[in-house]
Amino acid sequence: LTRTDTLAVIVIGYLASILFISLCMLLAGTMVITLFEQDEQDFLDLLFESTSAMATVGVSAIGTPALHQPSKLMLMLMMYFGRVGPLTLALALAHKQNATKNHLKYPEEKIMIG
């Protein structure tokens, strides 16, 4: 593999992880909203609301004021998640900072003297 091939593999890995995390959050959020709304709203309308919230679009199919308070709270969390970004949020939550180790690497260069 060349350097560009390795970079492409890394980018595809990031893409797959972002897509997976986003879809999981979208489905989980939609299921939670469906539990709170029970049979008052159609599932596709709730999925549209969730997708609109994660994409921070602002479009509503059924009108957000018609939802219950816990559903609105879940939509707010999904808006925040969509704005921050799934990979950024996952890395921030999973990052373990070790104060004793220095993870900095300084650049090295061989300099000709004389």
Long-range contacts (C-beta under 8 A, 24 or more apart in sequence): 14-87, 17-87, 17-90, 18-85, 18-86, 18-87, 21-86, 21-87, 21-90, 22-54, 22-86, 25-54, 25-78, 25-81, 25-86, 26-50, 26-51, 26-54, 26-78, 29-53, 29-54, 29-74, 29-75, 29-77, 29-78, 32-70, 32-71, 32-74, 33-67, 33-71, 33-74, 33-75, 36-67, 36-68, 36-70, 36-71, 36-74, 37-67, 37-68, 37-71, 41-66, 41-67, 49-75, 50-75, 50-78, 53-78, 53-79, 53-82, 54-78, 54-79, 54-81, 54-82, 55-82, 56-82, 56-83
